[in-house]
Amino acid sequence: MTLWRSHAHRVMAYALRHVDRDTAQDVVSETFLVAWRRLAAVPDDPLPWLLVVARNTIANQRRSGHRQERLAAELERFRQIAEPAAAAEVLVTERAAVLAELAALTDKEREALLLVAWDGLPPKHAAKVAGCSLPAFHVRLTRARRRLRASLEADPLPRPEPVPSIGGTA
């Protein structure tokens, strides 16, 4: 029960980046079912292990023939999130701009960046979750950071316009 309370939300966040909400709930359920069945194999630091199980569960589902549909849905979801509402505050606009830039990264680059930045994994653990060597992961992460930085420098985030003072004095 402690394992679930401590890590279910992180596994769900990971799954939501890869599949739709309904499928993500299935992935989380299956991940913790595997953990329960293999409780003796769960390491002291279980999050990377759980994320690997979640990754494998997702890969198994994709091999079942729905890979192209899910990928198209995920990209559409990123596009919808990235479109700001007309009356949105600057913070929402900035968030949308960053999400749009994340969506422009390759899948592997985005995965590397999110494993480190959002899931808080050190590169050593993130490389295991990503299924690659540590040097390959560092290359992915460096490229992702470089592309994101260059993209944001080329098209900086919108800044709020000054609000006129009340009372007419300047």
C-alpha atoms as a printed R data frame, in Angstrom:
    type eleno elety resid chain resno      x       y       z
1   ATOM     1    CA   MET     A     1  0.000   0.000   0.000
2   ATOM     2    CA   THR     A     2  2.912   2.363   0.769
3   ATOM     3    CA   LEU     A     3  4.376   1.641  -2.652
4   ATOM     4    CA   TRP     A     4  1.089   2.666  -4.287
5   ATOM     5    CA   ARG     A     5  0.664   5.845  -2.212
6   ATOM     6    CA   SER     A     6  4.255   6.919  -2.790
7   ATOM     7    CA   HIS     A     7  4.558   6.301  -6.512
8   ATOM     8    CA   ALA     A     8  1.182   5.858  -8.252
9   ATOM     9    CA   HIS     A     9  0.928   9.537  -9.172
10  ATOM    10    CA   ARG     A    10  4.436   9.510 -10.693
11  ATOM    11    CA   VAL     A    11  3.710   6.364 -12.701
12  ATOM    12    CA   MET     A    12  0.429   7.938 -13.859
13  ATOM    13    CA   ALA     A    13  2.237  11.111 -14.924
14  ATOM    14    CA   TYR     A    14  4.720   9.012 -16.868
15  ATOM    15    CA   ALA     A    15  1.956   7.009 -18.543
16  ATOM    16    CA   LEU     A    16 -0.045  10.121 -19.426
17  ATOM    17    CA   ARG     A    17  2.894  11.425 -21.424
18  ATOM    18    CA   HIS     A    18  2.722   8.321 -23.603
19  ATOM    19    CA   VAL     A    19 -0.910   7.254 -23.878
20  ATOM    20    CA   ASP     A    20 -4.427   8.562 -23.431
21  ATOM    21    CA   ARG     A    21 -6.009   8.828 -19.963
22  ATOM    22    CA   ASP     A    22 -7.959   5.544 -20.122
23  ATOM    23    CA   THR     A    23 -4.939   3.587 -21.305
24  ATOM    24    CA   ALA     A    24 -2.740   5.334 -18.720
25  ATOM    25    CA   GLN     A    25 -5.006   4.070 -15.932
26  ATOM    26    CA   ASP     A    26 -4.621   0.544 -17.332
27  ATOM    27    CA   VAL     A    27 -0.838   0.996 -17.474
28  ATOM    28    CA   VAL     A    28 -0.716   2.102 -13.830
29  ATOM    29    CA   SER     A    29 -2.903  -0.835 -12.776
30  ATOM    30    CA   GLU     A    30 -0.783  -3.328 -14.680
31  ATOM    31    CA   THR     A    31  2.445  -1.772 -13.376
32  ATOM    32    CA   PHE     A    32  1.395  -2.192  -9.762
33  ATOM    33    CA   LEU     A    33  0.005  -5.654 -10.455
34  ATOM    34    CA   VAL     A    34  3.477  -6.642 -11.689
35  ATOM    35    CA   ALA     A    35  4.989  -4.999  -8.599
36  ATOM    36    CA   TRP     A    36  2.632  -6.932  -6.310
37  ATOM    37    CA   ARG     A    37  3.388 -10.217  -8.074
38  ATOM    38    CA   ARG     A    38  7.127  -9.585  -7.983
39  ATOM    39    CA   LEU     A    39  7.313  -7.781  -4.649
40  ATOM    40    CA   ALA     A    40 10.617  -9.456  -3.790
41  ATOM    41    CA   ALA     A    41 12.153  -8.051  -7.002
42  ATOM    42    CA   VAL     A    42 11.149  -4.445  -6.280
43  ATOM    43    CA   PRO     A    43 14.347  -2.539  -5.348
44  ATOM    44    CA   ASP     A    44 14.753  -0.171  -2.397
45  ATOM    45    CA   ASP     A    45 14.403   2.785  -4.793
46  ATOM    46    CA   PRO     A    46 11.305   1.554  -6.664
47  ATOM    47    CA   LEU     A    47 10.437   4.507  -8.935
48  ATOM    48    CA   PRO     A    48 12.880   3.741 -11.772
49  ATOM    49    CA   TRP     A    49 11.863   0.065 -11.629
50  ATOM    50    CA   LEU     A    50  8.161   0.988 -11.723
51  ATOM    51    CA   LEU     A    51  8.726   3.318 -14.654
52  ATOM    52    CA   VAL     A    52 10.524   0.554 -16.548
53  ATOM    53    CA   VAL     A    53  7.573  -1.759 -15.904
54  ATOM    54    CA   ALA     A    54  5.225   0.989 -17.099
55  ATOM    55    CA   ARG     A    55  7.362   1.490 -20.202
56  ATOM    56    CA   ASN     A    56  7.291  -2.231 -20.976
57  ATOM    57    CA   THR     A    57  3.539  -2.360 -20.444
58  ATOM    58    CA   ILE     A    58  3.067   0.493 -22.884
59  ATOM    59    CA   ALA     A    59  5.338  -1.184 -25.420
60  ATOM    60    CA   ASN     A    60  3.320  -4.391 -25.160
61  ATOM    61    CA   GLN     A    61  0.088  -2.499 -25.772
62  ATOM    62    CA   ARG     A    62  1.534  -0.716 -28.768
63  ATOM    63    CA   ARG     A    63  2.633  -3.982 -30.323
64  ATOM    64    CA   SER     A    64 -1.006  -5.070 -30.269
65  ATOM    65    CA   GLY     A    65 -1.711  -2.925 -33.335
66  ATOM    66    CA   HIS     A    66 -2.824   0.438 -31.980
67  ATOM    67    CA   ARG     A    67  0.555   2.172 -32.164
68  ATOM    68    CA   GLN     A    68 -0.247   4.597 -34.962
69  ATOM    69    CA   GLU     A    69 -3.614   5.617 -33.469
70  ATOM    70    CA   ARG     A    70 -2.108   6.363 -30.073
71  ATOM    71    CA   LEU     A    71  0.785   8.339 -31.494
72  ATOM    72    CA   ALA     A    72 -1.564  10.525 -33.539
73  ATOM    73    CA   ALA     A    73 -3.758  11.082 -30.473
74  ATOM    74    CA   GLU     A    74 -0.760  12.067 -28.325
75  ATOM    75    CA   LEU     A    75  0.480  14.591 -30.879
76  ATOM    76    CA   GLU     A    76 -3.000  16.064 -31.190
77  ATOM    77    CA   ARG     A    77 -3.198  16.335 -27.403
78  ATOM    78    CA   PHE     A    78  0.089  18.276 -27.339
79  ATOM    79    CA   ARG     A    79 -1.203  20.616 -30.035
80  ATOM    80    CA   GLN     A    80 -4.444  21.250 -28.144
81  ATOM    81    CA   ILE     A    81 -2.618  21.974 -24.895
82  ATOM    82    CA   ALA     A    82 -0.254  24.333 -26.706
83  ATOM    83    CA   GLU     A    83 -3.069  26.509 -28.096
84  ATOM    84    CA   PRO     A    84 -3.741  29.290 -25.584
85  ATOM    85    CA   ALA     A    85 -7.221  30.671 -25.026
86  ATOM    86    CA   ALA     A    86 -7.799  34.209 -26.272
87  ATOM    87    CA   ALA     A    87 -8.213  35.650 -22.750
88  ATOM    88    CA   ALA     A    88 -5.595  33.467 -21.049
89  ATOM    89    CA   GLU     A    89 -3.154  35.003 -18.632
90  ATOM    90    CA   VAL     A    90  0.520  35.248 -19.532
91  ATOM    91    CA   LEU     A    91  1.421  32.270 -17.345
92  ATOM    92    CA   VAL     A    92 -0.907  30.029 -19.339
93  ATOM    93    CA   THR     A    93  0.498  31.400 -22.595
94  ATOM    94    CA   GLU     A    94  4.050  30.701 -21.435
95  ATOM    95    CA   ARG     A    95  3.075  27.163 -20.433
96  ATOM    96    CA   ALA     A    96  1.491  26.599 -23.825
97  ATOM    97    CA   ALA     A    97  4.592  27.912 -25.588
98  ATOM    98    CA   VAL     A    98  6.869  25.581 -23.629
99  ATOM    99    CA   LEU     A    99  4.559  22.627 -24.316
100 ATOM   100    CA   ALA     A   100  4.598  23.465 -28.010
101 ATOM   101    CA   GLU     A   101  8.388  23.530 -27.943
102 ATOM   102    CA   LEU     A   102  8.424  20.183 -26.113
103 ATOM   103    CA   ALA     A   103  6.107  18.724 -28.740
104 ATOM   104    CA   ALA     A   104  8.563  19.839 -31.430
105 ATOM   105    CA   LEU     A   105 11.359  17.720 -29.907
106 ATOM   106    CA   THR     A   106 11.863  14.139 -31.057
107 ATOM   107    CA   ASP     A   107 10.211  11.476 -28.917
108 ATOM   108    CA   LYS     A   108 13.555  10.379 -27.467
109 ATOM   109    CA   GLU     A   109 14.691  13.926 -26.711
110 ATOM   110    CA   ARG     A   110 11.370  14.825 -25.082
111 ATOM   111    CA   GLU     A   111 11.465  11.605 -23.048
112 ATOM   112    CA   ALA     A   112 15.000  12.347 -21.810
113 ATOM   113    CA   LEU     A   113 14.117  15.882 -20.789
114 ATOM   114    CA   LEU     A   114 10.883  14.919 -19.042
115 ATOM   115    CA   LEU     A   115 12.389  11.984 -17.147
116 ATOM   116    CA   VAL     A   116 14.959  14.339 -15.631
117 ATOM   117    CA   ALA     A   117 12.917  17.558 -15.321
118 ATOM   118    CA   TRP     A   118  9.411  16.276 -14.498
119 ATOM   119    CA   ASP     A   119 10.019  12.874 -12.946
120 ATOM   120    CA   GLY     A   120 13.126  14.060 -11.082
121 ATOM   121    CA   LEU     A   121 15.220  11.043 -12.020
122 ATOM   122    CA   PRO     A   122 18.998  11.296 -12.107
123 ATOM   123    CA   PRO     A   123 20.433  10.477 -15.566
124 ATOM   124    CA   LYS     A   124 21.618   7.055 -14.372
125 ATOM   125    CA   HIS     A   125 18.051   5.959 -13.539
126 ATOM   126    CA   ALA     A   126 16.490   7.846 -16.434
127 ATOM   127    CA   ALA     A   127 18.750   5.978 -18.866
128 ATOM   128    CA   LYS     A   128 17.384   2.681 -17.546
129 ATOM   129    CA   VAL     A   129 13.808   3.882 -17.954
130 ATOM   130    CA   ALA     A   130 14.571   5.115 -21.482
131 ATOM   131    CA   GLY     A   131 16.164   1.769 -22.319
132 ATOM   132    CA   CYS     A   132 19.549   3.103 -23.379
133 ATOM   133    CA   SER     A   133 23.095   3.431 -22.084
134 ATOM   134    CA   LEU     A   134 24.045   6.320 -19.807
135 ATOM   135    CA   PRO     A   135 26.253   7.961 -22.492
136 ATOM   136    CA   ALA     A   136 23.439   7.678 -25.058
137 ATOM   137    CA   PHE     A   137 21.030   9.202 -22.541
138 ATOM   138    CA   HIS     A   138 23.402  12.113 -21.892
139 ATOM   139    CA   VAL     A   139 23.556  12.764 -25.650
140 ATOM   140    CA   ARG     A   140 19.744  12.746 -25.867
141 ATOM   141    CA   LEU     A   141 19.419  15.058 -22.881
142 ATOM   142    CA   THR     A   142 22.070  17.462 -24.177
143 ATOM   143    CA   ARG     A   143 20.443  17.606 -27.609
144 ATOM   144    CA   ALA     A   144 17.007  18.146 -26.080
145 ATOM   145    CA   ARG     A   145 18.232  20.992 -23.879
146 ATOM   146    CA   ARG     A   146 20.147  22.569 -26.767
147 ATOM   147    CA   ARG     A   147 17.159  22.398 -29.152
148 ATOM   148    CA   LEU     A   148 14.746  23.710 -26.522
149 ATOM   149    CA   ARG     A   149 17.083  26.574 -25.586
150 ATOM   150    CA   ALA     A   150 17.681  27.508 -29.248
151 ATOM   151    CA   SER     A   151 13.981  27.388 -29.999
152 ATOM   152    CA   LEU     A   152 13.093  29.580 -27.032
153 ATOM   153    CA   GLU     A   153 15.878  32.058 -27.871
154 ATOM   154    CA   ALA     A   154 14.655  32.276 -31.474
155 ATOM   155    CA   ASP     A   155 11.048  32.815 -30.370
156 ATOM   156    CA   PRO     A   156 11.065  34.074 -26.764
157 ATOM   157    CA   LEU     A   157  8.112  33.478 -24.500
158 ATOM   158    CA   PRO     A   158  5.513  36.250 -24.518
159 ATOM   159    CA   ARG     A   159  5.849  38.836 -21.772
160 ATOM   160    CA   PRO     A   160  2.986  40.771 -20.223
161 ATOM   161    CA   GLU     A   161  2.324  44.284 -21.396
162 ATOM   162    CA   PRO     A   162  2.565  46.982 -18.725
163 ATOM   163    CA   VAL     A   163 -0.721  47.639 -16.973
164 ATOM   164    CA   PRO     A   164 -1.693  51.325 -16.910
165 ATOM   165    CA   SER     A   165 -1.721  52.779 -13.422
166 ATOM   166    CA   ILE     A   166 -5.014  53.673 -11.796
167 ATOM   167    CA   GLY     A   167 -5.480  57.327 -11.040
168 ATOM   168    CA   GLY     A   168 -3.767  58.664 -14.149
169 ATOM   169    CA   THR     A   169 -0.456  59.662 -12.527
170 ATOM   170    CA   ALA     A   170  2.762  58.330 -13.925
